Amino acid sequence: MGKIEIGGQSVEGGADRMNEDGLFCGCFNHPGYTIFPPVTEANRSSMIASWQAPGFECGNYKSTAEARTRLERGDFIIGDVPFPFPGQPAQSPQHIRIGDASGDTIVVEWYAADGCPTIDEAETGVITNAPAYSFHQANIRQFSHLLPNNPSGPFNAGSQDYKQMMGDGYLSMPGGSSAPDRFARASLMSRDAHTGADGESTVWLACHIMNCFDLPQGLLRNVEAETNTEITEYTLWTGVADTRNWIDYFRSHTDNVIYTMDLSRLNPKGIQPLECALANATSRRTNHALDEQERNEAEGLPLHQRNGPRQDQSHHVVDHKAMNEDQDA
């Protein structure tokens, strides 16, 4: 089964993976919560590293339903092994979001010493970072009463008075950059945004939502105690994946032009890794208009969107199910 790696630092380290059946798997930072068992002679044959899981899933599963069944069956164990990345001597604490072209989406987390996964239905399609996914699902309920409607009600034609309260329907929506705040905000935006009329407009809607989670340098800071060096987290790249038509849309921190890669033109069964530079992608600045055939092919796409990863590999996702309910950030 073929697969394409998106946003990876190496052949093994892709943050996102998508296969030719439209299954999309992404790993997200989950520090302080994951438990991975140590490697032993007894479990070595069925063990992989956390950053290898999306590749394994896209290489062996065709749908979210199949992934759920086989993960519950114990297809593999994630081991406590060092992450091969500079400055990261320990294992990479990941949780994984799996979605397919139908919009069926789950989040997989590891809390048990025996390596058994915890699998949650991703009702909103949204995933961020720590704490546990069950916390995010419970936390969002306290904001479910918030609505996009103007609380001042109907207004008289020609009057501007209503604009004084425009936006107050979302009063108390979390506005910070913590994982719980981003989860709540992304869930509400995904729920309330008008569905795109066709595939292309849905892509642009997804990109607009992702703009709300695009962090410049300097807004999130920490200081490394040993060196007294300030570290800032910021959005390195933003992506939207059309899992039905196999098109990847992306932009980077230094280039806000949205590029597309038609992955259907690549050979997913090739044995050699493919490196796609920006020169091989199509800029939407110069190729914005889709012809009628492309428009028809793009209609009804479930989307998988991502902001990140950021400087420390912590990244953020919102997910779209045909944009009615599914948004992957």
SEVEX-606580 format. One line per 5 residues: their letters; for each residue z, y, x of N, C-alpha, C. Coordinates in pm, 1 decimal. Each point is the difference from the previous one (the first is absolute). Layout:
a) Z,Y,X,Z,Y,X,Z,Y,X  ...
This chain:
mgkie) 0.0,-118.0,84.5,0.0,118.0,-84.5,0.0,123.7,88.6  -88.5,92.6,-27.4,-11.4,118.1,84.2,98.2,108.4,-38.8  29.9,87.7,95.1,90.1,111.4,-27.6,-35.0,115.9,90.6  33.3,119.3,-46.9,-21.2,122.1,76.2,134.8,64.8,25.2  22.3,42.8,122.9,124.1,67.2,37.5,-22.0,149.9,-2.6
iggqs) 95.5,74.3,-59.0,-11.9,144.9,-12.3,122.6,65.6,59.9  -21.2,95.3,87.5,112.0,76.7,52.4,86.3,-75.7,96.7  -57.3,-87.5,80.6,78.8,-80.2,92.3,-2.1,55.0,140.4  107.5,-27.5,75.0,1.8,37.8,139.9,-62.7,-109.1,86.3  -12.6,-120.1,-54.7,-55.5,-112.3,73.9,-56.4,-98.6,-99.6
vegga) -61.8,-105.9,50.2,-56.8,-100.4,-89.9,108.2,-60.3,-88.4  120.9,-18.6,53.1,107.8,-61.6,-77.4,79.1,102.0,-79.8  -6.1,128.0,39.4,95.4,96.1,-54.0,-49.3,88.9,-110.8  -98.1,-45.1,-80.1,-52.2,83.5,-106.7,103.4,27.5,-106.9  17.3,126.9,-37.3,95.3,34.4,-104.6,-49.8,-46.5,-136.3
drmne) -131.6,5.9,-21.8,-60.6,-43.2,-125.3,-104.2,-107.7,28.3  -11.4,-93.3,-93.2,-105.5,-101.9,7.8,-62.8,-14.9,-137.5  -130.5,-26.2,-2.7,-69.4,-25.8,-125.9,-101.9,-110.2,24.3  -10.0,-94.8,-93.8,-99.7,-105.5,17.2,-114.0,14.7,-99.9  -99.8,-87.8,10.0,-120.9,14.7,-81.1,23.5,-29.7,-147.1
dglfc) 116.6,-52.9,-36.7,33.2,-23.1,-140.1,72.7,118.9,-62.0  23.9,104.8,79.4,67.3,119.0,-51.8,150.9,-6.3,9.1  54.6,-98.4,72.6,144.9,-4.6,20.8,35.2,99.5,110.3  97.5,83.9,-28.5,40.7,106.4,92.9,147.0,-19.6,34.4  30.8,-9.8,128.8,137.9,-20.3,46.1,36.6,108.2,100.3
gcfnh) 115.3,60.0,-17.8,45.5,102.8,92.0,145.7,-20.3,35.7  34.7,25.5,126.6,140.0,-11.6,40.9,59.4,140.2,18.5  127.5,13.6,-36.7,67.9,129.0,-0.9,138.5,-14.1,62.0  38.3,102.6,71.5,126.1,-3.0,72.0,118.0,-15.7,-95.5  93.2,-88.0,35.0,113.3,-30.6,-87.4,125.7,-18.6,84.0
pgyti) 37.5,102.2,78.2,110.1,-14.9,96.3,136.3,-16.2,-66.3  82.2,-86.9,60.3,136.7,-17.3,-46.5,17.1,-98.7,-112.9  -107.6,-61.4,-46.1,10.9,-89.7,-116.2,-57.8,-138.3,24.1  -95.8,-12.8,88.5,-63.9,-129.9,17.8,86.8,-95.5,81.5  -11.0,-128.1,-33.5,63.3,-107.4,76.8,-106.9,-104.8,28.1
fppvt) -32.5,-17.5,126.5,-96.1,-100.6,40.6,71.5,-102.9,86.5  -17.6,-129.4,-25.8,69.2,-103.2,79.0,-54.3,-9.9,142.0  80.7,-45.0,94.0,-46.6,-18.3,137.7,-98.4,-116.1,8.8  -81.4,3.9,103.4,-96.8,-107.8,23.4,73.3,-121.9,56.4  -25.8,-115.5,-61.0,57.0,-125.5,48.8,-111.5,-103.8,10.0
eanrs) 29.4,-111.0,62.6,-99.8,-106.7,8.0,-32.7,-54.4,-138.5  97.2,5.2,-90.1,-20.4,-53.9,-134.5,-93.1,86.4,-84.5  3.9,133.8,18.8,-80.5,86.9,-86.1,-120.1,62.6,71.9  -15.0,-27.1,128.3,-102.5,67.5,79.5,-141.1,-18.3,-57.2  -30.5,-117.2,-50.8,-136.2,-30.0,-44.5,-39.7,78.1,-125.4
smias) 97.0,47.0,-77.3,-31.2,73.0,-123.2,39.7,146.4,8.8  25.9,51.6,120.6,52.1,135.6,16.1,-106.8,96.0,49.6  2.8,122.9,-56.0,-85.3,108.1,47.2,86.2,125.3,13.5  -54.2,104.1,62.4,70.4,126.7,13.3,-25.3,85.9,-123.5  88.3,96.2,-24.8,-10.1,81.3,-121.9,-132.4,74.2,-8.9
wqapg) -48.8,52.7,113.3,-123.6,78.3,-3.4,-123.6,-88.7,-14.7  17.0,-132.3,11.8,-111.9,-92.1,-19.0,-14.3,-45.7,-145.1  101.1,27.7,-82.1,-0.2,-51.4,-137.4,-117.5,50.4,-83.4  -33.5,130.9,0.7,-115.5,43.2,-80.2,-128.4,-70.7,38.5  -19.8,-23.2,130.7,-120.1,-70.6,43.4,-1.8,-144.5,-47.2
fecgn) 116.1,-65.6,4.6,8.8,-138.2,-48.0,-31.0,-5.5,-149.4  56.9,92.5,-75.2,-17.6,-0.5,-145.8,-144.9,26.3,-38.4  -63.0,100.3,62.7,-139.6,28.9,-32.5,-93.8,-108.4,51.8  42.9,-73.7,102.2,-83.0,-107.4,52.2,13.0,-129.7,-76.6  100.7,-10.3,-88.9,24.5,-127.4,-68.0,11.0,9.4,-151.7
yksta) 17.4,119.9,-55.6,17.4,14.5,-144.4,-113.2,83.4,-59.0  -34.2,-30.5,-125.9,-108.2,72.1,-67.2,49.9,96.1,-106.5  124.3,-13.8,-43.4,52.1,84.9,-106.4,149.5,17.7,17.0  54.7,97.8,-71.6,144.4,20.8,2.5,73.1,-120.5,-57.5  -56.0,-58.4,-104.7,63.9,-116.8,-62.8,9.7,-115.5,98.9
eartr) -107.0,-24.1,75.0,2.9,-107.5,99.1,100.2,31.6,110.4  3.4,126.6,43.1,94.4,38.9,104.3,143.1,-22.2,-46.2  29.3,37.6,-123.8,135.6,-17.3,-54.1,39.4,-147.1,0.0  -88.9,-84.8,-48.8,28.4,-142.9,-8.3,23.6,-61.5,137.0  -84.8,34.3,94.9,10.0,-62.5,131.3,114.3,57.2,83.3
lergd) 35.1,126.4,-22.9,116.0,56.8,67.9,128.7,-63.8,-52.1  5.6,-21.4,-131.2,116.9,-66.4,-57.7,10.6,-144.1,49.4  -112.4,-59.1,31.7,-2.9,-137.7,49.0,40.5,-9.2,147.4  1.3,115.7,68.2,40.3,1.2,139.7,-113.2,-25.4,96.8  -114.1,66.3,-22.0,-116.7,-19.9,85.4,28.3,30.6,146.8
fiigd) 85.0,99.0,23.5,31.9,36.9,137.8,139.7,60.6,5.4  53.6,11.9,120.2,129.3,64.1,23.6,-22.9,115.4,96.9  59.8,114.5,-28.9,-7.6,112.5,93.2,117.3,-9.4,96.7  -32.1,0.8,128.6,103.5,-18.5,100.6,47.2,129.8,63.0  118.2,-5.3,55.5,59.4,114.7,68.4,-54.8,3.6,142.6
vpfpf) -116.9,62.1,14.5,-67.1,6.1,130.5,-27.6,145.3,35.6  -6.9,32.4,129.5,-23.9,138.3,42.1,-135.4,51.6,-47.1  -2.2,127.8,-36.5,-122.8,66.3,-43.7,-72.2,53.6,123.1  -126.9,-37.4,24.2,-70.1,41.5,122.5,-51.3,142.6,-7.5  92.2,94.4,-3.5,-35.7,141.7,-11.8,91.7,78.5,91.9
pgqpa) -50.3,97.1,75.3,83.4,73.7,95.5,124.5,59.3,-64.1  113.8,-21.0,63.8,125.2,56.1,-49.7,60.2,-76.1,-115.5  -52.2,-119.0,-31.9,48.8,-78.2,-113.0,33.8,-140.6,49.3  116.3,-18.8,62.3,32.5,-130.6,57.1,40.4,-103.5,-104.1  39.8,43.3,-119.2,47.9,-93.6,-101.9,-111.1,-33.7,-98.7
qspqh) 30.7,-85.8,-96.1,-97.4,-35.1,-101.9,-32.3,120.8,-87.4  -113.2,-4.0,-64.9,-43.2,109.3,-86.9,42.9,-30.7,-142.6  93.8,76.3,-55.7,54.6,-29.8,-133.7,-94.8,44.5,-110.4  -79.8,-91.4,-50.1,-103.1,34.6,-97.4,27.9,-60.6,-136.6  -43.6,69.7,-103.4,-21.9,-65.2,-128.6,-146.1,22.6,-36.9
irigd) -53.0,-82.0,-89.5,-145.2,-7.6,-18.9,-36.8,19.4,-146.0  -103.6,75.6,-20.0,-55.6,19.9,-133.8,-132.3,-74.7,-7.3  -17.2,-80.1,-106.4,-120.9,-79.5,-18.4,-59.0,34.6,-137.0  -127.5,37.6,-3.1,-67.2,30.9,-126.2,-143.3,-47.2,4.2  -59.2,-21.8,-117.4,-139.4,-43.8,-2.5,-81.9,88.9,-91.9
asgdt) -127.7,-34.6,-16.5,-91.7,84.3,-75.5,34.7,8.5,-148.1  83.4,-91.1,-50.6,41.2,6.4,-140.4,113.3,98.9,-22.0  65.1,42.5,108.6,115.1,88.9,-9.9,133.2,-71.7,7.6  -1.2,-133.2,-2.0,124.0,-78.4,11.1,60.8,26.1,138.4  126.3,45.4,3.8,60.9,43.8,125.3,142.9,-50.5,12.1
ivvew) 36.6,-45.8,120.1,136.3,-44.5,27.7,47.1,62.8,130.9  132.0,2.2,18.2,61.2,42.0,125.7,84.4,-116.1,50.0  -16.9,-34.9,128.3,68.7,-114.1,60.3,96.4,51.4,106.7  126.1,-42.8,-9.6,103.7,41.7,95.0,77.4,-122.2,46.5  64.2,11.7,115.9,71.4,-112.3,59.9,145.4,38.3,27.1
yaadg) 93.1,-63.8,-73.4,142.4,28.3,13.9,81.5,-124.2,33.9  -62.5,-117.4,-1.0,74.1,-125.5,14.1,-13.8,-57.2,140.2  109.2,-54.1,51.3,0.7,-56.2,135.5,-92.8,-119.6,13.7  -31.7,-67.6,-112.5,-89.1,-115.9,7.7,-147.8,39.5,-7.4  -27.1,131.8,-13.0,-137.5,47.2,-0.2,-67.5,2.1,-134.9
cptid) 71.1,-37.5,-106.8,-59.9,1.2,-134.1,-23.6,144.4,-45.8  -118.4,31.7,-52.9,-29.5,138.0,-40.0,55.2,33.9,-138.2  23.5,128.6,-21.7,30.5,53.4,-132.9,-125.9,69.1,-49.4  -48.0,-38.0,-116.9,-126.4,53.0,-52.0,26.1,76.7,-129.3  -42.0,127.0,-2.9,16.0,85.7,-117.9,-135.9,40.8,-53.5
eaetg) -11.5,1.5,-132.7,-118.9,56.7,-62.0,2.5,151.4,21.5  -110.1,56.8,49.0,-7.9,144.3,22.7,-56.1,65.0,-125.9  89.1,32.6,-92.0,-43.1,50.5,-130.7,-78.5,129.5,11.6  40.3,87.6,89.3,-70.9,126.7,17.0,-107.3,-8.3,107.7  0.5,-107.7,78.3,-92.5,-11.5,110.9,42.5,77.7,122.2
vitna) 113.9,68.3,-7.3,43.7,88.7,108.1,91.4,-74.6,96.4  -13.3,30.6,128.3,92.8,-50.0,100.3,23.5,111.1,101.5  122.5,11.1,49.8,27.0,92.4,110.5,72.3,-79.3,108.0  122.1,38.6,33.2,73.2,-68.7,106.5,136.3,-42.7,-53.9  102.8,-3.7,86.2,133.5,-44.2,-40.2,59.2,96.7,-103.8
paysf) 94.0,-48.6,-84.7,64.2,-131.7,3.4,-82.7,-107.2,-71.5  71.8,-100.0,-58.3,-67.2,-112.2,-64.6,-87.0,47.4,-116.0  -106.7,-75.6,-25.9,-90.9,37.9,-108.0,70.1,1.3,-134.9  96.3,-88.5,-18.0,74.1,-2.7,-126.6,73.7,131.6,-23.0  47.0,64.4,108.8,63.9,130.9,-13.6,-99.4,102.6,-53.4
hqani) -119.7,3.7,57.8,-99.3,97.5,-43.4,-35.8,-19.2,-147.3  -13.0,-125.8,-41.3,-35.3,-26.5,-139.1,110.1,45.8,-95.4  125.1,-15.7,40.8,111.3,46.9,-83.2,10.8,151.8,4.6  -20.0,57.7,117.4,15.9,144.1,18.1,-101.4,80.2,-79.9  -121.6,-51.3,-13.5,-104.4,76.1,-69.5,31.4,16.8,-147.8
rqfsh) 84.3,-87.4,-54.4,30.6,7.6,-142.8,70.3,129.6,-36.9  76.9,57.0,92.7,71.6,123.7,-33.6,-92.5,121.1,-5.4  -126.9,-19.4,40.5,-96.5,110.3,-6.4,-110.9,-26.5,-101.6  8.0,-111.8,-71.1,-108.5,-39.0,-89.6,-14.8,94.9,-118.8  104.7,79.5,-28.9,-8.4,93.5,-112.0,-80.1,124.6,34.7
llpnn) -25.5,23.8,128.3,-75.0,118.1,41.4,-145.8,-13.3,-42.4  -56.7,111.9,-49.0,-135.8,-1.9,-53.3,-78.9,119.7,51.3  -131.6,-10.4,2.5,-81.7,112.3,46.2,-15.0,111.7,-102.0  46.1,-23.4,-122.9,-18.7,97.7,-107.0,85.8,123.9,22.0  -53.3,114.4,-41.6,74.0,125.4,6.7,109.7,-1.9,-105.9
psgpf) 127.3,13.4,39.0,108.2,-6.0,-100.0,2.0,116.7,-96.9  -77.4,106.2,29.3,-2.0,114.5,-91.9,-81.3,-28.8,-124.3  -75.1,-110.0,-0.5,-73.0,-40.6,-118.9,-131.9,73.4,-15.9  -58.8,-8.6,-121.5,-129.7,64.8,-24.8,7.5,150.2,26.6  -112.0,56.9,39.5,-3.2,143.5,28.5,-110.5,66.6,-80.2
nagsq) 13.3,130.7,-19.7,-98.5,77.8,-74.5,-118.1,33.6,90.3  -118.8,-5.8,-56.2,-120.5,29.7,75.7,9.3,138.9,61.7  -35.6,10.0,126.4,2.3,127.8,68.8,131.7,32.4,66.3  104.6,-74.7,-31.2,131.5,26.5,58.3,12.7,-66.8,136.9  68.3,67.3,91.9,27.2,-54.7,131.8,146.6,-40.1,15.7
dykqm) 78.7,18.7,-106.2,143.8,-23.2,10.3,33.3,-145.2,36.4  -81.3,-93.0,-47.6,29.6,-141.3,22.9,1.1,-35.9,147.2  -71.5,80.6,81.5,-10.5,-32.8,142.3,132.7,16.0,72.9  93.3,72.4,-61.3,130.2,14.4,63.9,74.5,-133.2,7.3  -31.8,-91.5,-90.4,67.6,-129.9,-2.1,-92.3,-115.7,38.4
mgdgy) -122.3,31.7,39.2,-92.5,-105.7,37.2,55.4,-76.1,120.0  8.9,-131.5,-12.8,54.7,-83.6,106.2,145.0,-37.7,-21.1  67.9,64.9,-94.0,142.0,-28.6,-21.9,23.9,-136.7,-62.1  -105.0,-64.3,-49.7,17.0,-135.1,-51.9,38.2,-99.0,109.1  -31.2,37.8,125.6,35.9,-83.0,114.7,124.6,51.2,71.3
lsmpg) 71.4,90.7,-64.0,120.1,54.4,62.4,97.3,-113.3,32.9  45.9,-5.0,123.8,87.7,-103.0,58.2,-78.7,-116.1,60.1  -134.3,7.8,1.9,-76.1,-101.6,73.3,37.8,8.8,148.0  30.6,-112.1,64.4,35.0,3.3,142.3,-112.1,61.3,84.1  37.4,91.3,88.5,-101.0,69.2,79.1,12.1,-21.3,148.9
gssap) 95.6,-82.9,43.8,19.4,-22.0,142.8,-98.6,-99.7,57.4  16.4,-28.2,129.5,-89.4,-93.0,68.7,64.2,-134.9,26.8  119.7,-24.2,-54.5,61.8,-131.4,16.3,-80.3,-103.0,-78.9  16.8,-126.7,35.2,-74.3,-106.2,-68.1,28.9,-4.0,-150.9  128.0,11.0,-45.3,24.6,0.9,-144.5,-64.4,118.8,-70.7
drfar) 2.1,118.6,63.5,-62.5,117.1,-61.9,-150.5,-19.3,-11.5  -60.8,-49.9,106.1,-145.3,-20.8,-3.0,-38.0,-105.7,-102.9  81.1,-104.0,-11.1,-28.5,-105.7,-97.5,2.0,56.5,-141.4  103.6,78.4,-31.4,11.8,56.2,-134.2,-115.3,95.6,-29.6  -29.2,87.9,93.9,-105.7,98.9,-21.9,-136.7,-67.1,-14.5
aslms) -27.8,-96.0,85.8,-128.1,-70.3,-7.2,-13.5,-78.3,-130.3  108.8,-59.1,-45.4,-4.2,-77.9,-124.3,-30.9,89.0,-119.7  62.6,117.6,-5.4,-23.8,91.3,-111.3,-142.1,55.1,4.0  -47.6,36.3,117.1,-136.5,52.1,10.9,-102.3,-106.3,-35.8  23.0,-121.0,45.6,-89.1,-110.2,-32.0,-1.9,-28.0,-150.4
rdaht) 116.6,11.3,-61.6,10.6,-25.0,-144.0,-72.5,106.2,-82.1  9.6,127.7,40.7,-40.1,110.4,-86.2,-135.9,61.1,31.2  -54.7,-23.1,118.2,-128.5,61.3,33.7,-109.4,-52.8,-92.4  -91.2,87.0,-40.2,-110.9,-42.6,-85.9,-88.8,-98.6,74.5  -36.9,-106.4,-68.3,-86.2,-101.6,59.3,-137.4,57.7,27.9
gadge) -56.0,-34.4,116.5,-134.2,46.2,32.3,-102.8,-56.8,-95.5  -107.2,80.1,-27.2,-103.7,-43.3,-93.4,-85.8,-110.7,58.4  -10.0,-5.4,131.9,-78.9,-103.6,64.9,63.6,-31.2,135.0  -63.9,-89.2,73.5,57.7,-43.1,126.3,18.3,112.4,99.7  -101.9,86.3,13.8,8.4,106.7,98.9,110.2,99.0,-33.3
stvwl) 10.0,40.6,-127.1,103.6,96.2,-36.5,138.8,-60.8,14.5  11.4,-130.9,-17.4,128.7,-66.5,20.6,40.8,3.0,146.8  -97.4,-16.3,87.7,28.7,9.4,142.9,53.7,138.5,33.7  -65.8,103.8,-50.9,44.7,136.8,32.3,136.6,27.6,-60.6  26.4,-53.7,-118.2,132.8,14.9,-59.3,104.7,-63.5,91.3
achim) -29.3,-118.8,49.4,93.2,-66.8,91.3,24.6,84.5,124.1  -106.6,58.4,54.3,14.8,84.5,119.2,85.6,122.1,-29.6  -15.4,59.6,-118.2,82.7,115.4,-36.3,147.1,-38.3,-8.0  29.4,-114.8,-58.9,139.2,-44.1,-7.5,55.4,-21.5,140.0  -79.9,-58.3,86.7,46.8,-24.9,134.7,25.8,127.7,79.1
ncfdl) -65.1,110.4,-40.6,26.9,127.6,66.2,146.9,38.8,-11.0  66.3,-46.4,-105.3,140.7,34.5,-22.0,93.1,-70.7,97.8  -53.3,-91.7,79.8,82.4,-76.5,93.0,-50.5,12.9,143.8  -82.0,101.6,23.8,-58.7,22.8,132.0,91.7,93.9,78.5  69.2,-53.8,99.3,100.4,76.6,74.5,-56.0,56.9,129.9
pqgll) 10.2,132.6,20.2,-34.6,57.5,130.4,112.5,-22.7,99.7  -26.8,25.7,125.2,102.5,-17.5,102.0,111.2,103.7,-16.8  122.9,-45.9,20.0,113.4,91.5,0.7,88.3,-4.6,-122.8  -47.6,-61.5,-110.1,79.8,-1.1,-122.8,102.6,-112.2,-1.6  -22.2,-104.7,77.0,95.8,-109.4,13.6,34.0,-15.0,148.8
rnvea) 124.3,31.5,37.4,37.0,0.4,141.7,122.9,-86.5,25.8  4.2,-55.7,119.4,116.4,-72.2,47.6,8.1,20.6,151.3  116.6,-26.7,57.7,18.3,17.1,143.2,42.7,-132.7,60.1  -70.7,-44.4,102.5,36.0,-121.7,71.1,117.5,29.8,91.7  111.3,-71.0,-21.3,125.3,33.0,67.1,-8.5,-11.8,152.1
etnte) -63.5,-105.3,49.7,-2.1,-24.4,144.0,-77.3,106.6,76.5  -109.8,46.8,-56.7,-85.2,96.3,71.0,10.2,141.3,-56.7  72.2,13.2,-113.8,11.5,129.4,-68.4,-138.2,55.4,-36.8  -90.5,-92.0,-33.5,-137.1,36.8,-34.7,-17.0,3.6,-151.2  -60.1,108.1,-49.0,-25.7,9.0,-144.0,-122.0,-84.6,-36.4
iteyt) 14.3,-77.6,-106.0,-109.1,-82.5,-51.6,-33.4,48.7,-140.3  -125.5,23.4,-27.1,-41.8,41.8,-133.7,-92.3,-105.8,-60.3  23.3,-31.4,-126.1,-86.9,-92.8,-71.6,-100.2,79.6,-81.4  -124.4,-44.2,-0.9,-103.2,68.6,-77.0,-107.7,-100.6,-38.5  -83.0,37.0,-94.7,-103.5,-90.1,-50.0,-116.0,-6.0,99.0
lwtgv) -25.6,-118.5,52.4,-109.8,-17.9,94.3,-133.3,-19.8,-71.3  1.5,-72.3,-112.8,-123.0,-22.9,-73.1,31.2,-31.2,-145.6  -98.0,22.6,-84.7,11.4,-27.9,-143.3,-120.5,-82.2,-42.2  23.7,-105.3,-75.5,-110.1,-86.8,-40.0,3.5,-36.2,-146.5  -116.4,-18.5,-58.6,-16.7,-51.5,-136.5,-99.1,-115.4,7.7
adtrn) 38.7,-116.1,-48.0,-87.5,-118.2,7.8,-46.9,-40.0,-138.7  -131.3,-6.2,-18.0,-60.7,-50.7,-123.1,-17.0,-150.0,16.3  91.9,-76.7,-59.4,0.6,-144.6,20.3,-107.3,-71.7,-80.9  -57.6,67.8,-98.9,-105.0,-64.0,-79.4,-135.7,11.5,68.6  -25.3,115.4,58.9,-129.3,23.1,63.8,7.3,-5.7,151.8
widyf) 120.3,-24.6,53.9,18.8,-22.1,142.5,-38.3,123.0,81.1  49.4,115.9,-44.0,-25.1,125.5,70.7,133.8,58.9,42.1  8.1,43.7,123.8,122.4,61.3,51.6,-24.1,148.4,22.1  90.2,82.1,-54.2,-5.4,144.9,15.9,118.2,40.8,87.4  -21.6,88.6,95.2,111.0,37.7,86.3,-22.1,138.0,60.9
rshtd) 111.6,60.6,39.2,-3.5,123.2,78.9,116.3,-6.0,98.2  -5.6,81.3,103.1,102.2,-5.0,103.2,79.0,130.6,4.7  104.6,-0.2,81.6,84.3,119.0,13.9,-77.9,118.7,53.8  -96.7,-24.6,85.3,-74.1,108.7,63.7,-135.1,27.3,-64.9  -34.0,-72.8,-106.7,-128.9,19.0,-66.2,16.9,-30.6,-148.2
nviyt) 0.1,104.9,-83.5,21.8,-19.0,-142.9,-126.2,-38.3,-76.1  -110.6,-13.4,71.1,-120.5,-50.7,-64.4,23.9,-144.9,-41.2  -39.2,-37.1,-120.9,16.2,-137.6,-47.0,-122.7,-81.1,40.4  25.0,-107.9,75.0,-106.4,-89.6,44.2,2.3,-127.9,-83.1  -116.0,-61.6,-11.2,-6.9,-127.8,-70.7,-61.9,-105.1,91.5
mdlsr) 47.6,-122.5,-18.3,-61.3,-115.5,65.8,-30.1,-104.2,-106.8  -127.0,-32.5,-14.3,-41.4,-104.7,-93.6,18.6,-133.5,70.7  113.8,-62.9,-26.5,33.6,-123.0,70.9,-86.8,-118.2,-43.1  -69.3,14.2,-114.2,-86.5,-109.6,-44.6,-119.2,-17.6,93.8  -27.7,99.7,81.8,-111.8,-10.6,93.9,39.0,-73.2,128.4
lnpkg) 129.6,-25.3,15.8,46.1,-73.7,117.2,7.4,-148.0,-31.7  3.2,-82.1,101.8,10.1,-144.2,-17.6,146.1,-41.3,14.0  70.7,-25.9,-111.5,141.9,-32.1,9.0,27.7,-135.5,63.3  -103.3,-82.6,12.3,19.1,-132.7,58.1,-34.6,-2.5,148.6  -29.2,116.9,56.3,-30.3,6.6,142.1,121.8,-38.8,82.7
iqple) -22.3,-57.8,114.4,112.0,-47.0,81.5,46.6,106.4,98.8  -77.7,109.1,14.6,37.4,104.9,92.8,63.7,116.5,-76.6  106.3,60.2,55.4,59.2,117.1,-65.3,-98.0,116.8,1.7  -0.2,77.9,-106.9,-89.0,115.0,-11.7,81.0,127.8,13.9  -46.9,91.4,81.4,64.6,128.2,14.1,-90.1,104.7,-64.0
calan) 49.8,67.1,-104.0,-80.5,97.7,-73.4,43.4,140.7,38.5  -78.4,69.5,77.2,30.4,137.4,38.6,-46.1,95.0,-110.5  45.2,125.8,7.9,-40.6,97.3,-100.7,-151.2,16.2,-3.4  -64.7,-22.3,112.4,-145.5,14.1,3.9,-68.8,-101.5,-90.5  66.9,-111.0,-29.3,-57.3,-102.8,-86.1,38.7,17.3,-146.0
atsrr) 81.6,101.8,-27.8,41.1,27.3,-136.8,-84.0,113.3,-56.5  1.7,14.2,-130.8,-77.4,103.8,-66.2,92.3,111.4,-44.1  -30.1,123.3,40.9,81.1,114.3,-39.5,-33.3,40.0,-142.0  102.9,17.1,-82.4,-24.4,44.3,-136.9,-40.1,146.9,-4.0  16.5,70.8,109.3,-43.5,139.0,6.2,-151.6,6.7,-5.2
tnhal) -68.4,-93.1,65.5,-145.8,2.4,7.0,-64.9,-99.0,-95.3  78.8,-89.0,-59.4,-57.1,-101.4,-88.5,88.6,-13.4,-123.6  20.0,113.0,-68.1,97.8,1.4,-108.9,-53.3,-66.7,-125.9  -128.6,24.4,-31.0,-53.5,-45.9,-127.7,-35.3,-148.5,4.9  46.8,-72.3,-100.1,-40.5,-139.8,-14.5,-119.3,-6.1,-94.2
deqer) -96.4,-86.1,28.4,-108.8,-14.0,-94.9,48.0,-80.3,-120.6  -82.1,-8.5,-102.2,44.6,-59.6,-125.5,39.6,-146.2,17.5  -72.0,-72.9,82.9,33.2,-140.7,20.8,137.5,-13.2,65.1  26.2,80.5,103.2,130.1,-5.3,65.8,110.7,39.0,-95.2  -28.2,97.7,-87.4,99.4,44.2,-97.4,38.6,-115.3,-93.3
neaeg) -101.5,-71.1,-48.2,26.4,-111.7,-90.5,78.4,-109.7,70.6  -33.1,-25.9,125.3,68.5,-104.6,74.6,145.5,36.4,26.8  28.3,131.4,5.5,134.8,43.9,35.6,94.1,10.6,-119.1  -52.0,-11.2,-122.6,84.0,21.2,-117.2,110.3,-103.9,-10.4  115.6,45.9,-45.1,110.3,-89.8,-32.5,72.7,-57.9,117.6
lplhq) -7.3,63.2,116.7,61.2,-61.6,117.1,150.8,11.9,-1.9  70.2,-110.3,25.1,140.9,13.8,34.1,8.5,52.1,142.2  95.2,88.4,24.8,10.2,63.8,130.3,124.7,-43.8,72.9  -8.9,4.6,129.2,117.4,-21.2,82.9,4.0,114.2,98.5  101.9,86.8,-8.6,7.1,119.9,80.9,117.3,-6.3,94.9
rngpr) -13.1,67.8,109.8,108.9,2.3,96.5,3.2,133.5,72.5  120.0,52.1,17.5,23.6,110.8,91.7,68.8,-57.4,121.1  -60.6,9.5,115.2,69.3,-46.2,118.0,-84.8,-97.9,78.1  50.8,-69.1,98.4,140.6,9.4,35.9,32.4,132.2,68.6  126.3,34.3,0.3,40.3,120.3,70.5,39.0,-35.7,142.1
qdqsh) 54.9,96.0,70.9,20.0,-15.3,143.1,77.9,-125.3,37.3  98.0,-41.7,-83.7,83.5,-113.6,36.5,-37.4,-125.8,-77.0  -119.8,-0.7,-58.9,-49.0,-112.3,-78.8,63.1,-6.2,-137.6  85.2,96.8,-36.1,46.8,2.0,-138.0,-111.8,62.5,-81.6  -39.1,-62.9,-107.9,-110.4,52.0,-76.9,22.1,-22.9,-148.0
hvvdh) -90.8,54.3,-77.0,25.3,16.0,-141.7,-121.9,-40.7,-83.2  21.4,-64.9,-112.8,-111.7,-44.0,-83.8,23.4,26.1,-148.1  -104.4,35.3,-69.1,-1.2,5.5,-146.6,-116.8,-86.7,-45.4  0.4,-67.3,-109.8,-110.2,-91.0,-34.6,-61.4,29.9,-136.9  -131.0,-21.0,-18.6,-69.2,28.8,-126.8,-56.8,-125.1,-64.7
kamne) 29.8,-23.7,-124.9,-66.8,-106.1,-75.5,-101.8,68.6,-88.8  -121.3,5.1,45.2,-106.3,68.7,-71.6,44.5,138.5,-37.8  100.3,49.4,70.3,55.2,132.5,-11.1,77.3,20.3,-127.4  1.5,-95.4,-91.4,86.2,11.3,-116.1,143.7,-20.9,42.3  21.9,-99.4,83.3,135.5,-30.1,42.9,5.0,-34.5,147.3
dqda) -114.1,-27.3,60.3,1.5,-51.3,136.1,-31.2,107.8,100.1  86.7,23.8,89.2,-29.2,89.9,110.2,70.5,-44.9,123.8  -74.4,-13.7,106.9,57.4,-47.5,125.0,-2.8,111.8,101.7  113.7,55.4,35.8,-0.8,111.0,90.0,22.1,-39.9,140.4
